[in-house]
């Protein structure tokens, strides 16, 4: 979870990562596709994961698998919450 100042804690270190403000959606210029930016916590996760892959601490297929599983877990959690609200409305 991020604080009001936009910083994200890095577990087990006591450090905080401050991420710059970015727009929610970006249009890619050549293909004209709108891309939604991830949440700040997810962006920090992807940044650290990319750093681990770049430093060859983990191999890129493992990094891709972790990133994909993170995206799928976020989508599933959102759908579960959305389904719970629909059940409450009925």
C-alpha positions, 0 to 999 in steps of 0.5 A: 500500500502506498502512503499519501506522499506516494511512496511504497515500502520495500519489505524487509529493508525499511526503505521507501520507493517514491514513484513519479506521478503518471497518467492513468491511460497512455495512447501508444503513438504508432499503433493507437492503442490505449494502455492503462498504467498499473497501480503504484504498488504493481508498478513497484513490483514490476520494477523490482522484478525487471531489475532482478531479471536484468541483474540475472538473479532470476531468468527471464521466463521466470520473471515473465511467469511471475508478472503474468501470474500477478496480472491474473491474480489482480484480475481475479481479485477484481472480478471476485469483489465485483461479483460480491457487490452484485450479490449484495445489490440483489 
